[in-house]
Amino acid sequence: MESINATAVFFSPTDTSRTGVCAIARALSDEFSELDLTCAPAQATFGEKEVVVFGAPVYGGRIPAVCRERMAGLKGNNTPCIVTVTYGNRDFDDALLELSDLVQEQGFVPVAAAALVGQHTYGTIQVGRPDENDQAQDAAFAAQAAEKLQAGTWQVPATPGNRPYKDGGKGGNFRPLTSDACVSCGLCVRGCPTQAIADDCRTIDDSKCIACFRCIRRCPVGAKNMDTPEYNAFAAMFSERLKDRKENQYFL
């Protein structure tokens, strides 16, 4: 089989979507490229001889609105692609269909699609996922997609979802707090996907924050937190509700 020129393109605030999309891209090519749209948009054009693996998280049953905006500068030329969304063990609703529609509008041809389960941003839901088993499944799926590419059968797979899409994609309502442990290193400011954190590392623009908790996950001193009675009660309830493991779904 000819070598595949693969690129993993993702919006992934907590690296969960990135893990899945890179597992698939790596199975297609040992020397795949990465294009990270998490903190900034990009301009790129892809040709017919390339393969793009797209990845995005699910926010309320949709891909994040900011992710749609970041992808506006990507153009395909009848470029085959694989579309993936990562969800926190509840449901992916219309997100996978939305992503498939979006990339087709920009000149890409989905040859395969996947809804991948990852650790939820909130609570303790499917902690550690995608795990080794998930990534092995992703690699097997990529091998099947590669066979489809080699055969030249580029039909778009039937993808679950509804049009018009449900309301969603805006992110959660929680807003991270900052404790006195903050050393004002600025890592949260520089790494915020929507530039919602002011230079003081504490003030958060409510209109920009998408509650992705990237700042909480990455704070080197643990100063960023969501330690409130309201959040803790919600997280406990949500974790119990979504404790039963769901499996990845693949569409070819």
GIWO-V80111 format. One record per residue. N is the residue number from 1. RES is the residue in one small letter. PSI is psi in radians with two decimals (999 if undefined). NEAR is the number of other ideal C-beta (glycine too) atoms within 10 Angstrom. Layout:
BEGIN
[[N & RES & PSI & NEAR] [N & RES & PSI & NEAR]]
END
This chain:
BEGIN
[[1 & m & 2.45 & 7] [2 & e & 2.63 & 7] [3 & s & 2.45 & 9] [4 & i & 2.26 & 21] [5 & n & 1.67 & 16] [6 & a & 2.53 & 24] [7 & t & 2.25 & 22] [8 & a & 2.10 & 27] [9 & v & 2.19 & 25] [10 & f & 2.66 & 27] [11 & f & 2.00 & 26] [12 & s & 1.43 & 25] [13 & p & -0.65 & 27] [14 & t & 0.27 & 20] [15 & d & 0.07 & 15] [16 & t & -0.85 & 25] [17 & s & -0.66 & 28] [18 & r & -0.71 & 21] [19 & t & -0.83 & 22] [20 & g & -0.79 & 29] [21 & v & -0.61 & 31] [22 & c & -0.55 & 21] [23 & a & -0.69 & 23] [24 & i & -0.79 & 27] [25 & a & -0.66 & 27] [26 & r & -0.59 & 18] [27 & a & -0.42 & 23] [28 & l & -0.63 & 22] [29 & s & 2.30 & 18] [30 & d & -0.37 & 10] [31 & e & 0.78 & 10] [32 & f & 2.75 & 19] [33 & s & 2.80 & 14] [34 & e & 2.41 & 13] [35 & l & 1.86 & 14] [36 & d & 2.04 & 15] [37 & l & 0.17 & 23] [38 & t & -0.73 & 21] [39 & c & -0.10 & 15] [40 & a & 2.62 & 9] [41 & p & 2.99 & 13] [42 & a & 2.71 & 13] [43 & q & 2.19 & 8] [44 & a & 2.53 & 14] [45 & t & 2.36 & 13] [46 & f & 2.58 & 23] [47 & g & -3.10 & 10] [48 & e & -0.41 & 12] [49 & k & 0.06 & 11] [50 & e & 2.86 & 18] [51 & v & 2.26 & 25] [52 & v & 2.33 & 25] [53 & v & 1.96 & 30] [54 & f & 2.47 & 30] [55 & g & 2.39 & 30] [56 & a & 2.65 & 29] [57 & p & 2.90 & 27] [58 & v & 2.16 & 27] [59 & y & 1.81 & 24] [60 & g & 0.64 & 16] [61 & g & 0.09 & 20] [62 & r & 2.87 & 25] [63 & i & 2.64 & 29] [64 & p & 2.42 & 24] [65 & a & -0.67 & 15] [66 & v & -0.51 & 22] [67 & c & -0.74 & 29] [68 & r & -0.77 & 16] [69 & e & -0.72 & 12] [70 & r & -0.50 & 22] [71 & m & -0.08 & 21] [72 & a & -0.48 & 12] [73 & g & 0.10 & 13] [74 & l & 2.25 & 25] [75 & k & 2.39 & 13] [76 & g & 2.80 & 21] [77 & n & 1.32 & 12] [78 & n & 0.69 & 11] [79 & t & 2.14 & 21] [80 & p & 2.55 & 22] [81 & c & 2.86 & 30] [82 & i & 2.26 & 32] [83 & v & 2.37 & 32] [84 & t & 2.53 & 28] [85 & v & 2.61 & 30] [86 & t & 2.24 & 28] [87 & y & 2.74 & 24] [88 & g & 0.78 & 23] [89 & n & 0.14 & 19] [90 & r & -1.34 & 16] [91 & d & 2.68 & 14] [92 & f & -0.10 & 27] [93 & d & -2.02 & 21] [94 & d & 0.06 & 26] [95 & a & -0.75 & 30] [96 & l & -0.73 & 26] [97 & l & -0.74 & 22] [98 & e & -0.80 & 28] [99 & l & -0.71 & 28] [100 & s & -0.78 & 22] [101 & d & -0.76 & 17] [102 & l & -0.85 & 19] [103 & v & -0.52 & 22] [104 & q & -0.66 & 15] [105 & e & -0.42 & 10] [106 & q & 0.25 & 16] [107 & g & 0.18 & 15] [108 & f & 2.73 & 26] [109 & v & 1.83 & 15] [110 & p & 2.19 & 23] [111 & v & -0.21 & 21] [112 & a & 2.75 & 23] [113 & a & 2.69 & 26] [114 & a & 2.46 & 27] [115 & a & 1.96 & 25] [116 & l & 2.43 & 31] [117 & v & 2.31 & 24] [118 & g & 2.95 & 28] [119 & q & 2.28 & 20] [120 & h & 2.59 & 21] [121 & t & -0.65 & 22] [122 & y & 2.60 & 18] [123 & g & -2.71 & 21] [124 & t & 1.28 & 14] [125 & i & 2.06 & 22] [126 & q & 0.85 & 23] [127 & v & 2.32 & 10] [128 & g & -0.11 & 9] [129 & r & 2.54 & 23] [130 & p & 2.31 & 22] [131 & d & -3.01 & 14] [132 & e & -0.67 & 8] [133 & n & -0.74 & 11] [134 & d & -0.80 & 20] [135 & q & -0.53 & 19] [136 & a & -0.71 & 13] [137 & q & -0.71 & 18] [138 & d & -0.73 & 26] [139 & a & -0.70 & 14] [140 & a & -0.70 & 12] [141 & f & -0.75 & 24] [142 & a & -0.65 & 25] [143 & a & -0.69 & 13] [144 & q & -0.69 & 13] [145 & a & -0.65 & 26] [146 & a & -0.67 & 20] [147 & e & -0.69 & 12] [148 & k & -0.71 & 18] [149 & l & -0.78 & 19] [150 & q & -0.64 & 11] [151 & a & -0.22 & 8] [152 & g & 0.29 & 8] [153 & t & 1.59 & 10] [154 & w & 0.57 & 14] [155 & q & 2.45 & 10] [156 & v & 2.19 & 15] [157 & p & 2.63 & 17] [158 & a & 2.22 & 9] [159 & t & 2.23 & 17] [160 & p & 2.62 & 15] [161 & g & 3.03 & 19] [162 & n & 2.61 & 11] [163 & r & 2.32 & 8] [164 & p & 2.67 & 6] [165 & y & 2.68 & 17] [166 & k & 2.81 & 14] [167 & d & 2.36 & 10] [168 & g & -2.94 & 18] [169 & g & 0.10 & 22] [170 & k & -0.24 & 14] [171 & g & 3.05 & 21] [172 & g & 3.08 & 16] [173 & n & -0.11 & 9] [174 & f & 2.55 & 18] [175 & r & 2.08 & 14] [176 & p & 2.55 & 23] [177 & l & 2.91 & 15] [178 & t & 2.13 & 20] [179 & s & 3.05 & 13] [180 & d & -0.12 & 5] [181 & a & -0.20 & 11] [182 & c & 2.31 & 16] [183 & v & 0.20 & 11] [184 & s & 0.72 & 13] [185 & c & -0.38 & 13] [186 & g & 0.05 & 12] [187 & l & -0.72 & 17] [188 & c & -0.64 & 24] [189 & v & -0.86 & 17] [190 & r & -0.52 & 11] [191 & g & -0.01 & 16] [192 & c & 2.19 & 23] [193 & p & -0.48 & 23] [194 & t & 0.24 & 19] [195 & q & 0.77 & 13] [196 & a & -0.19 & 21] [197 & i & 2.21 & 25] [198 & a & 2.94 & 12] [199 & d & -0.34 & 9] [200 & d & -0.02 & 11] [201 & c & 0.08 & 20] [202 & r & -0.73 & 17] [203 & t & 2.22 & 10] [204 & i & 2.26 & 19] [205 & d & 1.92 & 13] [206 & d & -0.52 & 8] [207 & s & -0.28 & 7] [208 & k & -0.54 & 14] [209 & c & 2.33 & 21] [210 & i & 0.18 & 21] [211 & a & 0.73 & 20] [212 & c & -0.29 & 25] [213 & f & 0.34 & 18] [214 & r & -0.72 & 24] [215 & c & -0.65 & 24] [216 & i & -0.78 & 21] [217 & r & -0.54 & 14] [218 & r & -0.14 & 16] [219 & c & 2.12 & 22] [220 & p & -0.29 & 10] [221 & v & 0.12 & 11] [222 & g & 0.38 & 10] [223 & a & -0.62 & 21] [224 & k & 2.32 & 24] [225 & n & 2.98 & 16] [226 & m & 0.84 & 18] [227 & d & 1.37 & 10] [228 & t & 2.67 & 12] [229 & p & -0.68 & 7] [230 & e & -0.82 & 9] [231 & y & -0.76 & 18] [232 & n & -0.68 & 12] [233 & a & -0.75 & 10] [234 & f & -0.80 & 17] [235 & a & -0.70 & 17] [236 & a & -0.76 & 12] [237 & m & -0.80 & 11] [238 & f & -0.69 & 18] [239 & s & -0.70 & 17] [240 & e & -0.72 & 11] [241 & r & -0.61 & 12] [242 & l & 0.50 & 19] [243 & k & -0.43 & 12] [244 & d & 2.23 & 7] [245 & r & 2.28 & 10] [246 & k & 2.76 & 16] [247 & e & 2.76 & 11] [248 & n & 2.65 & 19] [249 & q & 2.33 & 15] [250 & y & 2.48 & 20] [251 & f & 2.15 & 18] [252 & l & 999 & 16]]
END
